[in-house]
Amino acid sequence: MQIALATRAPFHLEATVRVLQRRPGNRVDLWDQDRYLRVLVLAGLSVLVEVRNHGTIDVPDLRFAVLSGGLAPAALPSLRRTLRRILGLDVDPAPFQRRAASEPALRATATALRGMRPPRFAELFEAFARVVPFQQMSLEAGVAITGRIIERFGEPMQHDGRRFHAFPTARRIAHAQVPTLRACGLSTGKAETLRHLARVVDSGELDEDSIARMTTAAALRRLKELPGIGPWSAALVLLRGCGRLDVFPPGDVGATRGLSALLRISPGASLERVIKRFGDLRGYLYFYSLGANLLKKGFIHSAPNELSRRRSASGGG
Protein backbone atom coordinates (compact mmCIF):
# COMPACT_ATOMS: atom_id res chain seq x y z
CA MET A 1 0.00 0.00 0.00
CA GLN A 2 1.34 3.39 -1.01
CA ILE A 3 0.61 6.36 1.23
CA ALA A 4 0.85 9.99 0.18
CA LEU A 5 3.34 12.42 1.69
CA ALA A 6 2.08 15.84 0.74
CA THR A 7 4.62 18.61 0.28
CA ARG A 8 4.79 21.90 -1.53
CA ALA A 9 6.61 22.25 -4.83
CA PRO A 10 9.38 22.13 -5.79
CA PHE A 11 10.76 19.02 -4.13
CA HIS A 12 14.02 17.35 -5.18
CA LEU A 13 14.00 13.93 -3.51
CA GLU A 14 17.36 12.78 -4.86
CA ALA A 15 19.19 15.94 -3.76
CA THR A 16 17.59 15.79 -0.31
CA VAL A 17 18.54 12.15 0.24
CA ARG A 18 22.06 12.54 -1.15
CA VAL A 19 22.75 15.46 1.19
CA LEU A 20 21.35 13.41 4.06
CA GLN A 21 23.75 10.60 3.09
CA ARG A 22 26.81 12.80 2.55
CA ARG A 23 28.49 9.72 1.06
CA PRO A 24 26.91 7.01 -1.14
CA GLY A 25 28.38 4.38 1.21
CA ASN A 26 25.97 5.42 3.98
CA ARG A 27 24.71 2.14 5.53
CA VAL A 28 21.33 3.42 6.72
CA ASP A 29 20.03 6.11 4.35
CA LEU A 30 20.03 4.52 0.91
CA TRP A 31 19.38 6.04 -2.52
CA ASP A 32 18.46 3.11 -4.76
CA GLN A 33 17.77 3.98 -8.41
CA ASP A 34 14.99 6.55 -7.89
CA ARG A 35 13.86 5.74 -4.36
CA TYR A 36 14.86 6.36 -0.75
CA LEU A 37 15.16 3.26 1.44
CA ARG A 38 15.46 3.31 5.21
CA VAL A 39 14.94 0.89 8.09
CA LEU A 40 13.20 2.65 10.98
CA VAL A 41 12.46 1.37 14.47
CA LEU A 42 8.95 2.20 15.65
CA ALA A 43 7.52 0.95 18.93
CA GLY A 44 10.35 -1.56 19.11
CA LEU A 45 9.69 -3.00 15.65
CA SER A 46 11.87 -2.51 12.56
CA VAL A 47 10.29 -1.62 9.22
CA LEU A 48 11.89 -1.12 5.82
CA VAL A 49 10.34 1.91 4.15
CA GLU A 50 10.50 3.07 0.54
CA VAL A 51 9.83 6.66 -0.57
CA ARG A 52 9.37 7.59 -4.23
CA ASN A 53 8.36 10.71 -6.11
CA HIS A 54 5.83 9.53 -8.69
CA GLY A 55 5.57 13.04 -10.07
CA THR A 56 8.28 15.57 -10.90
CA ILE A 57 10.36 18.08 -8.98
CA ASP A 58 7.88 20.82 -9.85
CA VAL A 59 4.75 18.70 -9.45
CA PRO A 60 5.73 16.26 -6.69
CA ASP A 61 3.65 13.18 -5.95
CA LEU A 62 5.52 11.73 -2.99
CA ARG A 63 4.44 8.39 -1.57
CA PHE A 64 5.85 5.84 0.85
CA ALA A 65 5.32 2.13 1.35
CA VAL A 66 6.39 -0.38 3.99
CA LEU A 67 8.35 -3.10 2.17
CA SER A 68 9.13 -5.35 5.12
CA GLY A 69 8.51 -5.67 8.85
CA GLY A 70 5.47 -5.46 11.03
CA LEU A 71 3.78 -2.08 11.37
CA ALA A 72 0.73 -1.72 13.57
CA PRO A 73 -1.88 0.69 12.15
CA ALA A 74 -1.48 2.81 15.28
CA ALA A 75 2.20 3.38 14.39
CA LEU A 76 1.43 4.77 10.93
CA PRO A 77 1.15 8.43 12.03
CA SER A 78 4.51 8.14 13.80
CA LEU A 79 6.10 6.71 10.65
CA ARG A 80 4.66 9.51 8.55
CA ARG A 81 5.95 12.16 10.98
CA THR A 82 9.42 10.60 11.00
CA LEU A 83 9.62 10.57 7.20
CA ARG A 84 8.43 14.17 7.02
CA ARG A 85 11.13 15.11 9.51
CA ILE A 86 13.94 13.24 7.74
CA LEU A 87 13.07 14.68 4.32
CA GLY A 88 12.31 18.23 5.49
CA LEU A 89 8.86 18.10 3.93
CA ASP A 90 7.44 20.84 6.15
CA VAL A 91 10.23 23.31 5.35
CA ASP A 92 9.33 25.99 2.82
CA PRO A 93 12.28 26.19 0.39
CA ALA A 94 11.12 29.45 -1.22
CA PRO A 95 12.75 31.98 1.19
CA PHE A 96 16.21 30.50 0.82
CA GLN A 97 15.72 29.96 -2.92
CA ARG A 98 15.00 33.66 -3.34
CA ARG A 99 17.94 34.62 -1.13
CA ALA A 100 20.33 32.29 -2.96
CA ALA A 101 19.16 33.48 -6.36
CA SER A 102 20.14 37.02 -5.37
CA GLU A 103 23.76 35.90 -4.87
CA PRO A 104 25.43 35.72 -8.31
CA ALA A 105 27.89 33.04 -7.18
CA LEU A 106 25.07 30.84 -5.85
CA ARG A 107 22.58 31.26 -8.67
CA ALA A 108 23.57 28.26 -10.80
CA THR A 109 23.78 25.93 -7.81
CA ALA A 110 20.48 27.20 -6.45
CA THR A 111 18.87 26.34 -9.79
CA ALA A 112 20.44 22.89 -9.93
CA LEU A 113 19.41 22.09 -6.34
CA ARG A 114 15.97 23.67 -6.64
CA GLY A 115 13.61 21.77 -4.35
CA MET A 116 16.31 20.34 -2.08
CA ARG A 117 15.18 20.41 1.54
CA PRO A 118 17.39 20.48 4.64
CA PRO A 119 17.22 16.85 5.83
CA ARG A 120 17.30 15.80 9.46
CA PHE A 121 18.39 12.72 11.32
CA ALA A 122 15.53 10.52 12.49
CA GLU A 123 15.96 11.25 16.20
CA LEU A 124 18.14 13.04 18.74
CA PHE A 125 20.43 10.17 19.63
CA GLU A 126 21.11 9.46 15.97
CA ALA A 127 22.26 13.07 15.63
CA PHE A 128 24.75 12.62 18.46
CA ALA A 129 25.92 9.27 17.09
CA ARG A 130 26.44 10.75 13.63
CA VAL A 131 28.51 13.62 14.99
CA VAL A 132 30.77 12.16 17.69
CA PRO A 133 32.68 9.73 15.40
CA PHE A 134 33.57 12.63 13.08
CA GLN A 135 35.15 14.83 15.75
CA GLN A 136 38.68 15.72 14.62
CA MET A 137 38.53 13.00 11.95
CA SER A 138 38.38 12.99 8.19
CA LEU A 139 34.96 12.47 6.62
CA GLU A 140 36.06 9.11 5.22
CA ALA A 141 37.29 7.87 8.61
CA GLY A 142 34.12 9.03 10.33
CA VAL A 143 31.94 7.29 7.74
CA ALA A 144 33.90 4.05 8.19
CA ILE A 145 33.58 4.15 11.99
CA THR A 146 29.87 4.93 11.83
CA GLY A 147 29.39 2.07 9.38
CA ARG A 148 31.02 -0.37 11.82
CA ILE A 149 28.83 0.90 14.66
CA ILE A 150 25.75 0.33 12.51
CA GLU A 151 26.90 -3.17 11.52
CA ARG A 152 27.60 -4.10 15.14
CA PHE A 153 24.64 -2.52 16.91
CA GLY A 154 21.97 -1.80 14.27
CA GLU A 155 19.03 -4.16 13.97
CA PRO A 156 19.51 -6.15 10.72
CA MET A 157 16.75 -6.90 8.25
CA GLN A 158 16.67 -9.08 5.14
CA HIS A 159 14.55 -8.12 2.15
CA ASP A 160 14.62 -9.28 -1.43
CA GLY A 161 18.03 -10.91 -0.98
CA ARG A 162 19.60 -7.79 0.55
CA ARG A 163 20.69 -7.01 4.09
CA PHE A 164 19.65 -3.71 5.66
CA HIS A 165 20.30 -2.16 9.07
CA ALA A 166 18.41 0.19 11.32
CA PHE A 167 20.42 2.88 13.06
CA PRO A 168 21.36 1.70 16.57
CA THR A 169 18.97 2.80 19.30
CA ALA A 170 20.07 4.85 22.29
CA ARG A 171 19.19 1.91 24.56
CA ARG A 172 21.44 -0.47 22.61
CA ILE A 173 24.44 1.87 22.85
CA ALA A 174 23.68 2.75 26.47
CA HIS A 175 24.26 -0.90 27.41
CA ALA A 176 27.30 -1.40 25.15
CA GLN A 177 30.73 -2.08 26.59
CA VAL A 178 33.43 0.51 25.94
CA PRO A 179 35.85 -2.10 24.45
CA THR A 180 33.14 -3.15 21.99
CA LEU A 181 32.62 0.45 20.92
CA ARG A 182 36.38 0.91 20.64
CA ALA A 183 36.52 -2.12 18.33
CA CYS A 184 34.39 -0.08 15.91
CA GLY A 185 37.18 2.50 15.71
CA LEU A 186 36.20 4.97 18.43
CA SER A 187 38.79 6.22 20.88
CA THR A 188 38.16 5.45 24.54
CA GLY A 189 37.04 9.05 25.09
CA LYS A 190 34.58 9.00 22.21
CA ALA A 191 33.26 5.58 23.22
CA GLU A 192 32.58 6.85 26.74
CA THR A 193 31.03 10.05 25.34
CA LEU A 194 28.71 8.16 23.01
CA ARG A 195 27.61 5.75 25.73
CA HIS A 196 26.96 8.63 28.14
CA LEU A 197 24.90 10.48 25.51
CA ALA A 198 22.91 7.31 24.83
CA ARG A 199 22.13 6.96 28.54
CA VAL A 200 21.12 10.63 28.84
CA VAL A 201 18.73 10.32 25.89
CA ASP A 202 17.40 6.87 26.82
CA SER A 203 16.65 7.96 30.39
CA GLY A 204 14.77 11.04 29.20
CA GLU A 205 17.19 13.37 30.97
CA LEU A 206 17.62 15.11 27.62
CA ASP A 207 14.92 15.07 24.96
CA GLU A 208 14.20 16.95 21.80
CA ASP A 209 11.02 18.56 23.09
CA SER A 210 12.96 20.33 25.83
CA ILE A 211 15.53 21.53 23.31
CA ALA A 212 12.76 22.74 20.99
CA ARG A 213 11.48 25.04 23.74
CA MET A 214 14.86 26.73 24.08
CA THR A 215 16.25 29.58 22.05
CA THR A 216 19.10 28.56 19.78
CA ALA A 217 21.64 30.26 22.07
CA ALA A 218 20.25 28.44 25.12
CA ALA A 219 20.15 25.11 23.25
CA LEU A 220 23.79 25.51 22.24
CA ARG A 221 24.76 26.22 25.84
CA ARG A 222 22.82 23.18 27.07
CA LEU A 223 24.41 20.84 24.54
CA LYS A 224 27.90 22.14 25.30
CA GLU A 225 27.38 21.19 28.94
CA LEU A 226 27.38 17.53 27.84
CA PRO A 227 30.75 15.74 28.04
CA GLY A 228 32.51 15.54 24.70
CA ILE A 229 30.26 18.11 23.00
CA GLY A 230 31.95 21.33 21.90
CA PRO A 231 30.71 24.24 19.75
CA TRP A 232 31.05 22.37 16.43
CA SER A 233 29.27 19.24 17.68
CA ALA A 234 26.51 21.23 19.40
CA ALA A 235 25.82 23.26 16.24
CA LEU A 236 25.69 20.16 14.04
CA VAL A 237 23.29 18.41 16.42
CA LEU A 238 21.02 21.44 16.32
CA LEU A 239 21.24 21.81 12.54
CA ARG A 240 21.09 18.20 11.38
CA GLY A 241 19.22 16.73 14.33
CA CYS A 242 16.83 19.47 15.40
CA GLY A 243 16.38 21.40 12.15
CA ARG A 244 17.68 24.73 13.46
CA LEU A 245 18.49 26.51 10.20
CA ASP A 246 19.83 29.58 12.01
CA VAL A 247 23.00 27.62 12.85
CA PHE A 248 26.15 27.16 10.76
CA PRO A 249 28.68 24.82 12.44
CA PRO A 250 31.80 26.83 13.36
CA GLY A 251 35.13 25.45 12.26
CA ASP A 252 33.65 22.82 9.93
CA VAL A 253 36.58 22.37 7.57
CA GLY A 254 34.69 20.50 4.85
CA ALA A 255 31.70 22.84 4.79
CA THR A 256 33.93 25.92 4.90
CA ARG A 257 36.10 24.65 2.06
CA GLY A 258 33.06 23.72 -0.03
CA LEU A 259 31.29 26.99 0.64
CA SER A 260 34.41 29.01 -0.17
CA ALA A 261 34.68 27.24 -3.53
CA LEU A 262 30.97 27.68 -4.19
CA LEU A 263 31.06 31.40 -3.41
CA ARG A 264 34.44 31.85 -5.15
CA ILE A 265 36.10 33.18 -2.03
CA SER A 266 39.85 32.84 -1.70
CA PRO A 267 41.01 29.98 0.58
CA GLY A 268 41.59 31.29 4.07
CA ALA A 269 39.33 34.31 3.64
CA SER A 270 36.60 34.73 6.24
CA LEU A 271 33.11 33.52 5.37
CA GLU A 272 31.57 35.19 8.39
CA ARG A 273 30.18 38.17 6.51
CA VAL A 274 28.51 36.00 3.87
CA ILE A 275 27.09 33.60 6.44
CA LYS A 276 25.65 36.50 8.43
CA ARG A 277 23.90 37.83 5.32
CA PHE A 278 21.74 34.70 5.31
CA GLY A 279 20.59 35.33 8.87
CA ASP A 280 18.15 32.72 10.15
CA LEU A 281 18.69 30.67 6.98
CA ARG A 282 22.46 30.35 7.33
CA GLY A 283 22.21 26.61 8.01
CA TYR A 284 20.95 26.11 4.46
CA LEU A 285 24.42 27.18 3.27
CA TYR A 286 25.86 24.09 4.95
CA PHE A 287 23.57 21.84 2.90
CA TYR A 288 24.25 23.80 -0.29
CA SER A 289 27.96 23.27 0.27
CA LEU A 290 27.38 19.51 0.49
CA GLY A 291 24.96 19.54 -2.43
CA ALA A 292 27.33 21.45 -4.71
CA ASN A 293 30.05 18.88 -4.10
CA LEU A 294 27.68 15.99 -4.81
CA LEU A 295 26.48 17.71 -7.99
CA LYS A 296 30.06 18.01 -9.15
CA LYS A 297 30.65 14.30 -8.54
CA GLY A 298 27.50 13.31 -10.42
CA PHE A 299 25.60 11.94 -7.41
CA ILE A 300 22.80 14.51 -7.84
CA HIS A 301 21.00 15.22 -11.12
CA SER A 302 20.31 18.92 -11.63
CA ALA A 303 16.74 20.12 -11.39
CA PRO A 304 15.43 21.43 -14.72
CA ASN A 305 15.93 25.14 -15.11
CA GLU A 306 12.98 27.50 -15.30
CA LEU A 307 12.96 27.67 -19.12
CA SER A 308 12.92 23.86 -19.46
CA ARG A 309 10.23 23.61 -16.81
CA ARG A 310 7.97 26.14 -18.58
CA ARG A 311 8.42 24.40 -21.93
CA SER A 312 7.56 21.06 -20.36
CA ALA A 313 4.50 22.49 -18.65
CA SER A 314 3.25 24.03 -21.92
CA GLY A 315 4.03 20.93 -23.97
CA GLY A 316 6.53 22.81 -26.09
CA GLY A 317 9.77 21.40 -27.51
Secondary structure, 3 states (H helix, E strand, C coil): CCEECCCCCCCCHHHHHHHHHCCCCCCCCEEECCEEEEEEEECCEEEEEEEEECCCCCCCCEEEEEEECCCCHHHHHHHHHHHHHHCCCCCCCHHHHHHHHCCCCCHHHHHHCCCCCCCCCCCHHHHHHCCHHHCCCCHHHHHHHHHHHHHHHCCEEEECCEEEEECCCHHHHHCCCHHHHHCCCCCHHHHHHHHHHHHHHHHCCCCHHHHHCCCHHHHHHHHHCCCCCCHHHHHHHHHHHHCCCCCCCCCCHHHHHHHHHHHCCCCCCCCHHHHHHCHHHHHHHHHHHHHHHHHHCCCCCCCCCHHHHHHHHHCCC
